[in-house]
Amino acid sequence: MKYRQPLQLSTLTIFLFVMVARVQSQWLLDVDTFAGYNENIIGTYNAPDDFLAVPNIEISRMTESLEFYYSGTFTQFQQNTQFNNTLHGIGFDYRLIQAANISSNIGANYSIANYRDNYSYYNNQQLYGFINLKYYPTRSTLIKGGFALHNKNFVEEKAWNHWESLLYLQYNLFLKTKTTIRLGADLLYRNFMPYAIDEDVTGWHSGRGGHGSYYSISRYDELPSLWQTFFVARIAQSLGRRTGGYAEYAYRYNHSEGNPYELEIESFSPIDDYFGYRGNYLTTHLKYKITSAFWSAFNYHRYFRHYVNRLVYEYDFDGQTWVVENDDYVMTALHREDTGQRVEISFGYAINRFLKKASSLEIIVLFTYRKNDSNDPYFRYEDKSAGLQSNFGLQW
């Protein structure tokens, strides 16, 4: 049972590659690896530091209009191995339309995520499908739109199983000043699936002496649906042959009442994500090409998050436990609010036709600083990290 899903995934992957190999096509291999040190690996006041490595491999078979691929990501920590996890997926992309000013693609992906025993409740299977459209009304404008549908099933917690849909529209304007203006809007909707709740029931039937019997019945419940809107605006500018940058502002509005579950304050949940807050962020990015192959970049990101349906409880930092009075946690605020920032400096070196093949190799050095201020002291932290990333691509 433990190896059944990976074996089925491997068998299906081999079958798809064999089918595509029957027509004229080419192979593509991408291997991306990050290795480094992180001072705060989970984003809490007392989180441990650790060294980690995250290799990712993707191999695909591509024809003129169709691509099949396999991807695998392996997150490995040196000391805190309870956070190790793997993600395997297969998928395809197909070009529906390819004309002078319009193109359209569809695709689908199936993936399996596996975590260690302590976090096995994160184990899930995902199915993802999309359709998109690109349209150039004029040479200086581009309109993008699309729809995506995502299904996520958790192995251990059926109440978290859900469908999620995304409808998006994006407008791009290219000016003669080498300026690009982008405006976008997303509509997201998450619908949780019904799950069974088993109850033990005592049933009695009449008869001599009377007898009781125990049996189980199932009733069904469902977590409330969630939806939100997301707006983004970006302006990008070329500042000569070597320098370019952009600034991006986004606002996320949560129309629902946040995550629809009783949050266990001493643990984390895999559905405790962007549907749990509303807020905004500002990102600025600047990149400079020192030579044709060597570059440097600076990125600054600042955000504000107002968590809905998220109470703040008092925490005893000396005893490292939540404060309890009258058999209940002591509440200090009705909503958690975070303000954070991230600064990243990176340097990269790219080699085309690596080893005289149809390949490329890029080496990137990254230095990152993160700080999160919160009205919940449990989530106040600073984090400094450094790492080395390599990106290798090969075609044959």
For each residue, the residues with C-beta under 8 A, 3 or more apart:
1: 4
2:
3: 6 7
4: 1 7 8
5: 8 9 112 125
6: 3 9 10 88 112
7: 3 4 10 11
8: 4 5 11 12
9: 5 6 12 13 88 90 110 112
10: 6 7 13 14
11: 7 8 14 15
12: 8 9 15 16 90
13: 9 10 16 17 70 90
14: 10 11 17 18
15: 11 12 18 19
16: 12 13 19 20 61 68 90 92
17: 13 14 20 21 61 68
18: 14 15 21 22
19: 15 16 22 68
20: 16 17 23 25 61 62 63 66 68
21: 17 18 25 61
22: 18 19
23: 20 63
24: 63 64
25: 20 21 61 62 63
26: 61 62 395 396
27: 59 60 61 62 395 396
28: 58 59 60 61 62 393 394 395
29: 57 58 59 392 393 394 395
30: 56 57 58 59 391 392 393 394
31: 55 56 57 58 390 391 392 393
32: 55 56 57 389 390 391 392
33: 53 54 55 56 389 390
34: 52 53 54 55 387 388 389
35: 51 52 53 54 387 388 389
36: 51 52 366 385 386 387 388
37: 49 50 51 52 385 386 387
38: 41 49 50 51 52 383 385
39: 49 382 383 384 385
40: 43 44 47 49 370 381 382 383
41: 38 47 48 49 50 52 77 80 83
42: 47 83 268
43: 40 47 372 379 381 383
44: 40 47 378 379 381
45: 317 377 378 379 380 381
46: 320
47: 40 41 42 43 44 381
48: 41 79 80
49: 37 38 39 40 41
50: 37 38 41 77 78 79 80
51: 35 36 37 38 77 78 79
52: 34 35 36 37 38 41 75 76 77 78
53: 33 34 35 74 76
54: 33 34 35 73 74 75 76
55: 31 32 33 34 73 74
56: 30 31 32 33 71 72 73 74
57: 29 30 31 32 71 72
58: 28 29 30 31 69 70 71 72
59: 27 28 29 30 69 70
60: 27 28 67 68 69 70
61: 16 17 20 21 25 26 27 28 67 68 69
62: 20 25 26 27 28 66 67
63: 20 23 24 25 66 67
64: 24
65: 94 95 98
66: 20 62 63 92 93 94 95
67: 60 61 62 63 92 93 94
68: 16 17 19 20 60 61 90 91 92
69: 58 59 60 61 90 91 92 93
70: 13 58 59 60 88 89 90
71: 56 57 58 87 88 89 90 91 111
72: 56 57 58 86 87 88 89
73: 54 55 56 86 87
74: 53 54 55 56 86
75: 52 54 83 84 85 86
76: 52 53 54 81 84
77: 41 50 51 52 80 81 83 84
78: 50 51 52 81
79: 48 50 51
80: 41 48 50 77 83
81: 76 77 78 84 116
82: 116 117 118 119
83: 41 42 75 77 80 116 119
84: 75 76 77 81 115 116
85: 75 113 114 115 116 119 122
86: 72 73 74 75 113 114
87: 71 72 73 111 112 113 114
88: 6 9 70 71 72 111 112
89: 70 71 72 109 110 111 112 126
90: 9 12 13 16 68 69 70 71 109 110 111
91: 68 69 71 107 108 109 110 128
92: 16 66 67 68 69 107 108
93: 66 67 69 105 106 107
94: 65 66 67 105 106 107
95: 65 66 98 103 104 105
96: 104 105 106 131
97: 102 103 104
98: 65 95 103
99: 102 103
100:
101: 135 136 137
102: 97 99 133 134 135 136
103: 95 97 98 99 133 134
104: 95 96 97 131 132 133 134
105: 93 94 95 96 130 131 132
106: 93 94 96 129 130 131 132
107: 91 92 93 94 129 130
108: 91 92 127 128 129 130
109: 89 90 91 126 127 128 129
110: 9 89 90 91 125 126 127 128
111: 71 87 88 89 90 125 126 128
112: 5 6 9 87 88 89 124 125 126
113: 85 86 87 122 123 124 125 126
114: 85 86 87 123
115: 84 85 119 120 122 123
116: 81 82 83 84 85 119 120
117: 82 120
118: 82
119: 82 83 85 115 116 122
120: 115 116 117 123 155 156
121: 154 156 157 270
122: 85 113 115 119 154 270
123: 113 114 115 120 154 155 156
124: 112 113 152 153 154 155 270
125: 5 110 111 112 113 152 153 155
126: 89 109 110 111 112 113 150 151 152 153
127: 108 109 110 150 151
128: 91 108 109 110 111 148 149 150 151
129: 106 107 108 109 148 149 150
130: 105 106 107 108 146 147 148 149
131: 96 104 105 106 146 147 148
132: 104 105 106 144 145 146
133: 102 103 104 144 145 146
134: 102 103 104 142 143 144
135: 101 102 142 143 144
136: 101 102 139 141 142 143
137: 101 141 143
138: 141
139: 136 174
140: 173 174 175
141: 136 137 138 171 172 173 174
142: 134 135 136 171 172 174
143: 134 135 136 137 169 170 171 172
144: 132 133 134 135 168 169 170 172
145: 132 133 168 169 170
146: 130 131 132 133 166 167 168
147: 130 131 165 166 167 168
148: 128 129 130 131 165 166 168
149: 128 129 130 163 164 165 166
150: 126 127 128 129 163 164 165 166
151: 126 127 128 162 163 164
152: 124 125 126 160 161 162 164
153: 124 125 126 161
154: 121 122 123 124 157 158 160 161 270
155: 120 123 124 125
156: 120 121 123
157: 121 154 160
158: 154 161 193 195 196
159: 192 195 221 223 261
160: 152 154 157 192 223 261 269 270 271
161: 152 153 154 158 192 193 195
162: 151 152 190 191 192 193 223 271
163: 149 150 151 190 191 193
164: 149 150 151 152 188 189 190 191
165: 147 148 149 150 188 189
166: 146 147 148 149 150 186 187 188
167: 146 147 186 187
168: 144 145 146 147 148 184 185 186 187
169: 143 144 145 184 185
170: 143 144 145 182 183 184 185
171: 141 142 143 182 183 184
172: 141 142 143 144 180 181 182
173: 140 141 180 181 182
174: 139 140 141 142 179 180
175: 140 178 179 180 181
176:
177: 237
178: 175 237 238
179: 174 175 235 236 237 238
180: 172 173 174 175 234 235 236 237 246
181: 172 173 175 233 234 235
182: 170 171 172 173 232 233 234 235 236
183: 170 171 232 233
184: 168 169 170 171 231 232 233
185: 168 169 170 229 230 231 232
186: 166 167 168 229 230 231 232
187: 166 167 168 227 229 230
188: 164 165 166 227 228 229 230 275
189: 164 165 225 226 227
190: 162 163 164 225 226 227 275
191: 162 163 164 225
192: 159 160 161 162 222 223 224 225 260
193: 158 161 162 163 222
194: 220 221 222
195: 158 159 161 220 221 222
196: 158 218 219 220
197: 218 219 220 221
198: 216 217 218
199: 216 217 218 219
200: 214 215 216
201: 214 215 216 217
202: 212 213 214
203: 212 213 214 215
204: 210 211 212 213
205: 210 211 213
206: 210
207: 210 211
208:
209:
210: 204 205 206 207
211: 204 205 207
212: 202 203 204
213: 202 203 204 205
214: 200 201 202 203
215: 200 201 203
216: 198 199 200 201
217: 198 199 201
218: 196 197 198 199
219: 196 197 199
220: 194 195 196 197
221: 159 194 195 197
222: 192 193 194 195
223: 159 160 162 192 260 261
224: 192 256 257 260
225: 189 190 191 192 256
226: 189 190 254 256 258 259 260 275
227: 187 188 189 190 255 256
228: 188 252 253 254 255 256 274 275 278
229: 185 186 187 188 252 253 255
230: 185 186 187 188 250 251 252 253
231: 184 185 186 250 251 253
232: 182 183 184 185 186 248 249 250 251
233: 181 182 183 184 248 249 250
234: 180 181 182 246 247 248 249
235: 179 180 181 182 246 247
236: 179 180 182 244 245 246
237: 177 178 179 180 244 245 246
238: 178 179 243 244
239: 243 244 245
240: 243
241: 289
242: 288 289 290
243: 238 239 240 286 287 288 289
244: 236 237 238 239 286 287
245: 236 237 239 284 285 286 287
246: 180 234 235 236 237 283 284 285
247: 234 235 282 283 284 285
248: 232 233 234 282 283 284 285
249: 232 233 234 280 281 282 283
250: 230 231 232 233 280 281
251: 230 231 232 279 280
252: 228 229 230 274 277 278 279 280
253: 228 229 230 231 278
254: 226 228 258 275 276 277 278 308
255: 227 228 229
256: 224 225 226 227 228 260 275 308
257: 224 260 308 309
258: 226 254 275 276 277 307 308 309 310
259: 226 263 269 271 272 275 276 309 310
260: 192 223 224 226 256 257 309
261: 159 160 223 269 271
262:
263: 259 269 272 310
264: 267 269
265: 313 322 329
266: 322
267: 264
268: 42 272
269: 160 259 261 263 264 272
270: 121 122 124 154 160 273
271: 160 162 259 261 275
272: 259 263 268 269 276
273: 270 276
274: 228 252 277
275: 188 190 226 228 254 256 258 259 271
276: 254 258 259 272 273 307 308 309 310
277: 252 254 258 274 305 306 307 308 310
278: 228 252 253 254 305 306 308
279: 251 252 303 304 305 306
280: 249 250 251 252 303 304
281: 249 250 301 302 303 304
282: 247 248 249 301 302 303
283: 246 247 248 249 299 300 301 302
284: 245 246 247 248 299 300
285: 245 246 247 248 297 298 299 300
286: 243 244 245 297 298 299
287: 243 244 245 295 296 297 298
288: 242 243 295 296 297
289: 241 242 243 292 294 295
290: 242 294 295 296
291: 294
292: 289
293: 349 350 351
294: 289 290 291 347 348 349
295: 287 288 289 290 347 348 349 350
296: 287 288 290 345 346 347 348
297: 285 286 287 288 344 345 346 347 348
298: 285 286 287 344 345
299: 283 284 285 286 342 343 344 345 346
300: 283 284 285 341 342 343 344
301: 281 282 283 341 342 343 344
302: 281 282 283 339 340 341 342
303: 279 280 281 282 338 339 340 341
304: 279 280 281 337 338 339
305: 277 278 279 337 338 339 340
306: 277 278 279 335 337
307: 258 276 277 310 335 336 337 338
308: 254 256 257 258 276 277 278 335
309: 257 258 259 260 276
310: 258 259 263 276 277 307 335 336
311: 331 333 334 335 336
312: 331 332 333 334 335 336 375 376
313: 265 322 323 329 330 331 332 376
314: 322 323 329 330 331 332
315: 321 322 323 377 378
316: 319 320 321 322 323
317: 45 320 377
318:
319: 316
320: 46 316 317
321: 315 316
322: 265 266 313 314 315 316 329 330
323: 313 314 315 316 329 330
324: 327 328 329 330
325: 328 330
326:
327: 324
328: 324 325
329: 265 313 314 322 323 324
330: 313 314 322 323 324 325
331: 311 312 313 314 334
332: 312 313 314
333: 311 312 336 375 376
334: 311 312 331
335: 306 307 308 310 311 312
336: 307 310 311 312 333 374 375 376 379
337: 304 305 306 307 374 375
338: 303 304 305 307 372 373 374 379
339: 302 303 304 305 372 373 374
340: 302 303 305 370 371 372 373
341: 300 301 302 303 370 371
342: 299 300 301 302 368 369 370 371
343: 299 300 301 368 369
344: 297 298 299 300 301 366 367 368 369
345: 296 297 298 299 366 367 368
346: 296 297 299 364 365 366 367
347: 294 295 296 297 364 365
348: 294 295 296 297 362 363 364 365
349: 293 294 295 362 363
350: 293 295 360 361 362
351: 293 354 360 361 362
352: 360
353: 356 357 358 359 360
354: 351 357 359 360 361 392
355: 359
356: 353
357: 353 354 394 396
358: 353 394 395 396
359: 353 354 355 392 393 394 395
360: 350 351 352 353 354 391 392 393
361: 350 351 354 390 391 392 393
362: 348 349 350 351 390 391 392
363: 348 349 388 389 390
364: 346 347 348 388 389 390 391
365: 346 347 348 386 387 388 389
366: 36 344 345 346 385 386 387 388 389
367: 344 345 346 385 386
368: 342 343 344 345 383 384 385 386
369: 342 343 344 382 383 384
370: 40 340 341 342 381 382 383 384 385
371: 340 341 342 381 382 383
372: 43 338 339 340 379 380 381 382
373: 338 339 340 380
374: 336 337 338 339 377 378 379 380
375: 312 333 336 337
376: 312 313 333 336 379 380
377: 45 315 317 374 380
378: 44 45 315 374
379: 43 44 45 336 338 372 374 376
380: 45 372 373 374 376 377
381: 40 43 44 45 47 370 371 372
382: 39 40 369 370 371 372
383: 38 39 40 43 368 369 370 371
384: 39 368 369 370
385: 36 37 38 39 366 367 368 370
386: 36 37 365 366 367 368
387: 34 35 36 37 365 366
388: 34 35 36 363 364 365 366
389: 32 33 34 35 363 364 365 366
390: 31 32 33 361 362 363 364
391: 30 31 32 360 361 362 364
392: 29 30 31 32 354 359 360 361 362
393: 28 29 30 31 359 360 361
394: 28 29 30 357 358 359
395: 26 27 28 29 358 359
396: 26 27 357 358
